[in-house]
């Protein structure tokens, strides 16, 4: 996916931008970028590949040379950015988070005549941030251009633009991602994650509504285009993406995960499932708070039967060679034999997408002497690839474990009954669970229900995007 951070201050704010962007490193692993504006020397920009080296390490040297009182930066899982753009709207920098499903159609429709060109990436595709800038530049001012670009895009686009006058921040049309503004003694910042600016001395000041566009300066926040009524914020922010300290729409991530695990446990209790368990554990790292909630609700001890060794290979910074990558994945899992041998274990994971790493984890646990391995997913079965934020996107929806299992059980006919397969109380739902248990060696498997997930988040159903589970926009 990706994250962003910007600041506008009465003082030099390069370090604020550096640390603010770094605090979004959990949202992406491919590229990082910073651009800073100084009234004397203009724009200074740098982009680095962070696939195998963290953002902080890559940008430490650049920060020494940057200077300015405003700037933006990003962590990106897509294209190189921020970009510097020169047009009739002036010189500005732009960074985006989202996905454009109709990129090729937009290029053909609006930019196929002579005189228009894009810098192609190695894949031959157009940088989506460059495409968004081109759409913005078709209008006579930036605000109108942003609205125009967002209306043309099939997908989503949250946008930060740095101009000499400040930062223009635009939340996507239906608010799938958050945009928050913090305020400090010397200025303001704009961020995906609230905890990023709390650590830098800014306090919560404003949260953009869906479709809203604001200008952020050292003096404050000015609304340039009002918020819309419709909101479809991504629920994966709470189950997986969001950092524990973060709040979106007033709902804290860590508390939601405790509540979510509690609801899972109560559901198991009602069904009489997995009551004879020695330890409840979380699949590190985002599965852990869901598991704590589960353990607290069912009064079974919480434990960590294995630990991920991350100092050498943190999170997803992995080698490009597949054989080496597989070996690193195995090397990261360090067992605690006293908590595994002969024990009945129940693990809670934040989600089950393709199941590849999960299969390896279960095999590792049995090889370490586990008597039983029960698995719980903190969200419903994923039946559709995300087309808005690139979370569970894939070349084929058959790469998704639940969808692939449905196909194996019932072929094309199964696609007409996905709602039944997602419901553990139906015959089709039970068949899917049994097949996955057989294939993976689980002693039992359970998914959170959609109703349980929404209850844990605490927002109205029509405010939360549920596309990945039920295909409804």
C-alpha positions as CSV (number, residue, x, y, z in Angstrom):
1,X,0.0,0.0,0.0
2,X,1.9,3.1,1.2
3,X,2.0,6.0,3.6
4,X,2.7,9.7,3.7
5,X,3.8,12.5,5.9
6,X,4.2,16.3,5.4
7,X,4.9,19.3,7.5
8,X,4.7,23.1,7.1
9,X,6.5,25.1,9.8
10,X,7.9,28.5,10.8
11,X,11.2,26.7,11.3
12,X,13.3,24.1,9.4
13,X,11.2,20.9,9.5
14,X,13.3,18.5,7.6
15,X,13.8,16.2,10.6
16,X,10.1,16.2,11.3
17,X,9.5,15.0,7.7
18,X,12.3,12.4,7.9
19,X,11.1,10.8,11.2
20,X,7.4,11.2,10.2
21,X,7.9,9.3,7.0
22,X,10.0,6.7,8.7
23,X,7.1,6.0,11.1
24,X,5.1,4.8,8.1
25,X,7.6,2.1,7.1
26,X,5.2,-0.6,8.1
27,X,3.0,0.4,5.2
28,X,5.4,-0.3,2.4
29,X,8.7,-1.9,1.5
30,X,9.6,-0.9,-2.1
31,X,10.4,2.8,-2.3
32,X,10.7,5.9,-0.1
33,X,10.9,9.6,-1.1
34,X,11.2,13.1,0.3
35,X,10.9,16.5,-1.2
36,X,11.5,19.7,0.8
37,X,10.8,23.4,-0.2
38,X,13.0,26.3,0.7
39,X,12.1,29.9,-0.4
40,X,15.7,30.6,-1.3
41,X,16.8,27.4,-3.0
42,X,13.5,25.9,-4.1
43,X,12.6,22.2,-4.2
44,X,15.1,19.5,-3.1
45,X,14.0,15.9,-3.7
46,X,15.3,12.3,-3.3
47,X,13.9,8.9,-4.0
48,X,15.5,5.6,-2.9
49,X,14.8,1.9,-3.3
50,X,14.1,0.5,0.2
51,X,13.4,-3.1,-0.7
52,X,16.3,-4.4,1.3
53,X,17.3,-1.3,3.3
54,X,15.1,0.6,5.7
55,X,14.0,4.2,4.9
56,X,15.9,5.7,7.7
57,X,19.2,4.2,6.6
58,X,18.7,5.3,3.0
59,X,17.9,8.9,3.8
60,X,20.3,9.7,6.7
61,X,22.8,11.3,4.4
62,X,20.2,13.2,2.3
63,X,18.8,14.8,5.4
64,X,22.1,16.6,6.1
65,X,21.8,18.5,2.8
66,X,18.0,19.2,2.9
67,X,16.7,22.4,4.3
68,X,13.3,24.1,4.3
69,X,10.2,25.0,6.2
70,X,7.8,22.7,4.3
71,X,7.9,19.3,2.7
72,X,6.3,15.9,2.0
73,X,7.5,12.3,1.9
74,X,6.2,8.9,1.3
75,X,6.6,5.1,1.7
76,X,5.4,3.5,-1.5
77,X,4.7,-0.1,-2.5
78,X,4.1,1.1,-6.1
79,X,5.9,3.7,-8.2
80,X,8.9,6.0,-7.5
81,X,7.6,9.2,-5.9
82,X,7.2,12.1,-4.9
83,X,7.4,13.6,-8.4
84,X,8.2,17.2,-9.3
85,X,5.8,18.6,-11.9
86,X,6.0,21.7,-14.0
87,X,2.9,22.9,-15.7
88,X,0.6,25.9,-16.2
89,X,-0.4,25.3,-12.6
90,X,3.2,26.1,-11.5
91,X,5.9,23.9,-10.1
92,X,4.8,21.5,-7.4
93,X,5.6,18.1,-5.9
94,X,3.1,15.3,-5.6
95,X,2.8,12.0,-3.9
96,X,-0.2,9.6,-3.9
97,X,-1.5,6.4,-2.3
98,X,-4.1,4.2,-4.0
99,X,-4.6,2.3,-7.2
100,X,-5.7,3.1,-10.7
101,X,-7.4,0.1,-12.4
102,X,-8.1,2.0,-15.6
103,X,-4.7,3.6,-16.1
104,X,-4.2,2.3,-19.7
105,X,-7.7,3.4,-20.6
106,X,-7.1,6.9,-19.2
107,X,-3.8,7.2,-21.1
108,X,-5.5,6.2,-24.3
109,X,-8.5,8.4,-23.8
110,X,-6.8,11.6,-22.7
111,X,-3.2,11.5,-23.8
112,X,-2.9,9.5,-27.0
113,X,-2.6,12.5,-29.3
114,X,0.7,14.0,-30.4
115,X,2.5,16.1,-27.8
116,X,1.7,14.0,-24.8
117,X,4.1,11.5,-23.4
118,X,4.9,9.6,-20.1
119,X,8.1,8.2,-18.8
120,X,7.6,4.5,-18.9
121,X,8.8,2.3,-16.1
122,X,10.7,-0.9,-16.8
123,X,7.4,-2.8,-16.9
124,X,6.2,-0.5,-19.7
125,X,3.5,0.9,-17.4
126,X,3.0,4.5,-16.5
127,X,3.8,5.8,-13.1
128,X,0.4,6.3,-11.5
129,X,1.4,9.4,-9.7
130,X,2.6,11.0,-12.9
131,X,-0.8,10.0,-14.5
132,X,-2.7,11.6,-11.6
133,X,-0.6,14.8,-12.1
134,X,-1.4,14.8,-15.8
135,X,-5.1,14.6,-15.0
136,X,-4.9,17.4,-12.5
137,X,-3.0,19.6,-15.0
138,X,-6.0,19.3,-17.5
139,X,-7.9,21.8,-15.3
140,X,-7.3,25.4,-14.5
141,X,-6.5,25.1,-10.8
142,X,-5.2,22.4,-8.6
143,X,-8.3,21.9,-6.5
144,X,-10.5,21.4,-9.5
145,X,-7.8,19.2,-11.0
146,X,-7.8,16.9,-8.0
147,X,-11.5,16.5,-8.0
148,X,-11.4,15.8,-11.8
149,X,-8.6,13.2,-11.4
150,X,-10.4,11.4,-8.6
151,X,-13.6,11.2,-10.6
152,X,-11.8,9.8,-13.6
153,X,-10.0,7.1,-11.6
154,X,-11.4,3.6,-11.2
155,X,-9.9,2.8,-7.8
156,X,-8.8,5.4,-5.3
157,X,-6.3,8.2,-4.9
158,X,-5.3,10.0,-1.8
159,X,-3.0,12.9,-2.7
160,X,-0.5,15.3,-1.1
161,X,0.8,18.2,-3.2
162,X,3.6,20.5,-2.0
163,X,3.6,24.1,-3.4
164,X,5.5,27.2,-2.3
165,X,2.3,28.3,-0.5
166,X,2.0,25.1,1.6
167,X,0.7,21.5,1.4
168,X,-2.6,20.6,-0.4
169,X,-4.0,17.3,1.1
170,X,-6.9,15.5,-0.5
171,X,-8.6,12.4,0.9
172,X,-9.9,9.9,-1.7
173,X,-13.5,10.1,-2.8
174,X,-15.0,7.8,-0.2
175,X,-12.3,8.0,2.5
176,X,-10.8,4.6,2.1
177,X,-7.7,5.9,3.8
178,X,-7.3,8.4,6.6
179,X,-5.7,11.9,6.3
180,X,-5.0,13.5,9.7
181,X,-3.6,16.9,10.6
182,X,-1.5,17.6,13.6
183,X,-0.7,21.0,15.1
184,X,2.4,22.1,17.1
185,X,3.9,25.3,18.4
186,X,5.6,26.1,15.1
187,X,3.3,24.7,12.5
188,X,1.2,21.9,11.2
189,X,1.7,18.4,9.7
190,X,-0.4,16.0,7.7
191,X,-0.2,12.3,8.1
192,X,-1.6,8.8,7.4
193,X,-0.8,7.7,11.0
194,X,-1.5,9.8,14.0
195,X,1.1,8.4,16.3
196,X,3.8,9.6,13.8
197,X,3.2,13.2,14.7
198,X,2.4,12.6,18.4
199,X,6.1,11.5,18.8
200,X,7.2,14.8,17.1
201,X,5.3,17.1,19.4
202,X,2.2,17.7,17.3
203,X,-1.3,17.2,18.8
204,X,-4.4,16.0,17.1
205,X,-6.0,18.9,15.3
206,X,-8.2,17.8,12.3
207,X,-9.3,14.7,10.4
208,X,-10.3,15.1,6.8
209,X,-13.7,13.8,5.7
210,X,-14.1,11.8,2.5
211,X,-13.3,13.8,-0.6
212,X,-12.3,16.8,1.4
213,X,-9.4,19.0,0.2
214,X,-7.4,21.3,2.5
215,X,-4.4,23.5,2.5
216,X,-2.0,23.0,5.4
217,X,0.4,25.8,6.3
218,X,2.4,26.8,9.4
219,X,-0.6,29.0,10.4
220,X,-3.3,26.3,10.2
221,X,-5.7,24.4,8.0
222,X,-7.9,25.9,5.3
223,X,-10.7,23.9,3.7
224,X,-10.5,24.2,-0.1
225,X,-13.3,21.7,-1.0
226,X,-15.8,20.3,1.5
227,X,-16.2,16.7,2.5
228,X,-18.7,14.4,0.9
229,X,-21.3,12.2,2.7
230,X,-20.3,8.8,1.6
231,X,-17.5,7.0,3.4
232,X,-16.0,3.5,2.8
233,X,-12.9,3.3,5.0
234,X,-10.8,0.2,4.7
235,X,-11.4,-2.2,7.6
236,X,-7.9,-3.8,7.1
237,X,-6.5,-0.6,8.7
238,X,-7.7,-2.1,12.0
239,X,-7.2,-5.8,11.4
240,X,-3.7,-5.6,9.8
241,X,-2.3,-2.4,8.3
242,X,-2.6,0.1,11.1
243,X,0.0,0.6,13.8
244,X,-1.3,-0.3,17.3
245,X,-1.2,3.3,18.5
246,X,-3.2,4.7,15.6
247,X,-6.8,6.0,15.6
248,X,-9.0,6.2,12.5
249,X,-12.4,7.9,12.7
250,X,-11.9,7.9,16.5
251,X,-11.4,4.1,16.7
252,X,-8.1,2.8,18.2
253,X,-6.4,0.0,16.4
254,X,-5.1,-1.9,19.4
255,X,-8.4,-1.8,21.3
256,X,-10.2,-2.9,18.2
257,X,-7.9,-6.0,17.9
258,X,-8.5,-6.9,21.5
259,X,-12.3,-6.6,21.0
260,X,-12.1,-8.6,17.7
261,X,-10.3,-11.5,19.5
262,X,-12.8,-11.5,22.3
263,X,-15.7,-11.8,19.8
264,X,-13.9,-14.7,18.1
265,X,-13.5,-16.5,21.4
266,X,-17.1,-16.0,22.4
267,X,-18.2,-17.4,19.0
268,X,-16.1,-20.5,19.6
269,X,-17.5,-20.9,23.1
270,X,-21.1,-20.8,21.7
271,X,-20.2,-23.5,19.2
272,X,-18.3,-25.5,21.8
273,X,-15.1,-25.4,19.8
274,X,-11.4,-25.5,20.9
275,X,-12.1,-25.4,24.6
276,X,-9.4,-27.9,25.5
277,X,-6.4,-25.7,24.6
278,X,-3.1,-25.3,26.4
279,X,-2.1,-21.9,25.0
280,X,-3.5,-19.2,22.8
281,X,-0.9,-17.4,20.6
282,X,-0.8,-14.8,17.9
283,X,0.9,-15.2,14.5
284,X,3.6,-12.4,14.8
285,X,3.2,-9.5,14.7
286,X,-0.3,-8.2,13.9
287,X,-2.0,-11.4,15.0
288,X,-0.8,-11.0,18.6
289,X,-3.3,-8.4,19.9
290,X,-6.2,-10.3,18.4
291,X,-4.9,-13.4,20.2
292,X,-4.6,-11.5,23.5
293,X,-8.2,-10.5,23.2
294,X,-9.1,-14.2,22.5
295,X,-7.1,-15.5,25.5
296,X,-8.6,-12.9,27.9
297,X,-12.1,-13.8,26.8
298,X,-11.7,-17.6,27.1
299,X,-9.4,-17.5,30.1
300,X,-6.7,-19.7,28.4
301,X,-3.1,-18.6,28.9
302,X,-1.6,-16.5,26.2
303,X,1.9,-17.5,25.1
304,X,4.5,-17.1,22.4
305,X,5.4,-20.6,21.2
306,X,7.7,-19.1,18.6
307,X,9.4,-15.8,18.1
308,X,10.3,-14.1,14.8
309,X,14.0,-13.2,14.7
310,X,13.9,-9.8,12.9
311,X,17.2,-7.9,13.6
312,X,18.8,-9.3,10.5
313,X,15.7,-9.5,8.2
314,X,13.1,-7.0,9.6
315,X,9.6,-7.4,8.3
316,X,9.5,-7.8,4.6
317,X,13.0,-6.8,3.7
318,X,13.8,-10.0,1.9
319,X,16.3,-11.1,-0.8
320,X,15.1,-11.3,-4.4
321,X,16.2,-15.0,-4.8
322,X,13.2,-17.2,-4.0
323,X,15.3,-20.1,-2.6
324,X,17.1,-17.7,-0.3
325,X,13.8,-16.0,0.6
326,X,12.3,-19.4,1.7
327,X,15.3,-20.1,3.8
328,X,15.2,-16.7,5.5
329,X,11.5,-17.3,6.3
330,X,12.4,-20.5,8.0
331,X,15.4,-19.0,9.8
332,X,13.2,-16.2,11.3
333,X,11.0,-18.7,13.2
334,X,12.7,-19.5,16.5
335,X,10.7,-22.0,18.6
336,X,10.3,-22.2,22.4
337,X,10.2,-26.0,22.7
338,X,8.8,-25.9,26.3
339,X,5.7,-24.1,24.9
340,X,5.2,-26.4,21.9
341,X,6.1,-30.0,22.6
342,X,3.0,-32.0,23.3
343,X,0.9,-28.9,23.6
344,X,-2.5,-28.0,22.0
345,X,-2.1,-24.6,20.5
346,X,-4.6,-22.1,19.1
347,X,-3.1,-19.4,16.8
348,X,-4.9,-16.2,15.7
349,X,-3.7,-14.5,12.6
350,X,-4.8,-11.1,11.3
351,X,-6.0,-12.6,8.1
352,X,-5.5,-15.6,5.8
353,X,-4.9,-14.4,2.2
354,X,-3.0,-16.9,0.1
355,X,-1.9,-19.3,2.9
356,X,1.6,-19.9,1.7
357,X,3.4,-18.7,4.9
358,X,0.7,-20.2,7.1
359,X,1.3,-23.7,5.7
360,X,5.0,-23.4,6.4
361,X,4.3,-22.1,10.0
362,X,2.0,-25.1,10.7
363,X,4.6,-27.6,9.4
364,X,7.2,-25.9,11.5
365,X,5.0,-26.2,14.6
366,X,4.3,-29.9,14.1
367,X,7.9,-30.5,13.4
368,X,8.7,-28.9,16.7
369,X,6.4,-31.3,18.5
370,X,3.0,-29.6,18.7
371,X,0.1,-32.1,19.5
372,X,-2.6,-29.9,17.9
373,X,-2.6,-26.7,15.9
374,X,-5.9,-24.8,15.8
375,X,-6.1,-21.7,13.5
376,X,-8.3,-18.6,13.7
377,X,-8.5,-15.7,11.3
378,X,-9.3,-12.3,12.7
379,X,-11.3,-11.4,9.6
380,X,-13.7,-13.3,7.3
381,X,-12.6,-15.4,4.3
382,X,-11.1,-13.2,1.6
383,X,-13.1,-13.9,-1.6
384,X,-12.2,-10.9,-3.8
385,X,-8.9,-9.2,-4.6
386,X,-8.8,-5.6,-3.4
387,X,-9.3,-3.2,-6.3
388,X,-9.0,0.0,-4.2
389,X,-5.8,-0.2,-2.1
390,X,-3.8,-3.1,-3.5
391,X,-4.1,-5.1,-0.2
392,X,-5.0,-8.5,-1.5
393,X,-4.6,-7.8,-5.2
394,X,-3.4,-10.7,-7.3
395,X,-3.1,-11.9,-10.9
396,X,-6.1,-14.2,-10.2
397,X,-8.6,-14.4,-7.4
398,X,-7.8,-18.1,-7.4
399,X,-4.6,-17.2,-5.7
400,X,-6.8,-16.4,-2.6
401,X,-7.0,-19.5,-0.4
402,X,-10.7,-19.3,0.3
403,X,-11.6,-18.6,-3.3
404,X,-9.3,-21.4,-4.5
405,X,-10.9,-23.9,-2.1
406,X,-14.4,-23.0,-3.3
407,X,-13.3,-23.7,-6.8
408,X,-11.8,-27.0,-5.8
409,X,-15.0,-28.0,-4.0
410,X,-17.6,-26.9,-6.5
411,X,-16.1,-25.4,-9.6
412,X,-17.8,-22.5,-11.3
413,X,-21.0,-23.2,-9.4
414,X,-19.3,-22.3,-6.1
415,X,-18.8,-18.7,-7.3
416,X,-22.6,-18.3,-7.1
417,X,-22.6,-19.3,-3.4
418,X,-19.6,-17.4,-2.0
419,X,-21.8,-15.9,0.8
420,X,-22.7,-19.4,2.0
421,X,-19.0,-20.5,1.9
422,X,-18.1,-17.4,4.0
423,X,-20.7,-18.4,6.7
424,X,-19.4,-21.2,9.0
425,X,-23.0,-22.0,10.0
426,X,-23.9,-23.3,6.6
427,X,-23.2,-26.7,5.0
428,X,-21.0,-25.0,2.3
429,X,-19.1,-23.0,5.0
430,X,-18.4,-26.2,6.9
431,X,-17.2,-28.0,3.8
432,X,-14.7,-25.2,3.1
433,X,-13.3,-25.2,6.6
434,X,-13.0,-29.0,6.5
435,X,-11.1,-28.9,3.2
436,X,-8.6,-26.3,4.4
437,X,-8.1,-28.1,7.7
438,X,-7.3,-31.3,5.7
439,X,-4.9,-29.6,3.3
440,X,-3.1,-27.6,6.0
441,X,-3.2,-30.1,8.9
442,X,-5.2,-27.7,11.2
443,X,-7.0,-29.4,14.1
444,X,-9.7,-26.8,13.5
445,X,-10.2,-23.5,11.6
446,X,-12.4,-20.6,12.2
447,X,-12.9,-17.2,10.6
448,X,-14.3,-14.0,12.2
449,X,-17.7,-13.2,10.8
450,X,-18.4,-10.0,9.0
451,X,-20.8,-9.0,11.7
452,X,-18.2,-9.7,14.4
453,X,-15.6,-7.7,12.6
454,X,-17.8,-4.6,12.2
455,X,-18.9,-4.9,15.8
456,X,-15.2,-4.8,16.8
457,X,-14.5,-1.7,14.7
458,X,-17.5,0.1,16.0
459,X,-18.5,2.0,12.8
460,X,-21.7,1.8,11.0
461,X,-21.8,-0.9,8.4
462,X,-22.3,1.5,5.5
463,X,-19.2,3.4,6.5
464,X,-16.7,0.5,6.1
465,X,-15.5,-1.1,2.9
466,X,-16.3,-4.9,2.9
467,X,-15.4,-5.6,-0.8
468,X,-12.7,-8.2,0.0
469,X,-15.3,-10.4,1.7
470,X,-18.6,-9.9,0.0
471,X,-17.8,-8.1,-3.3
472,X,-20.0,-5.2,-2.3
473,X,-18.6,-1.7,-2.9
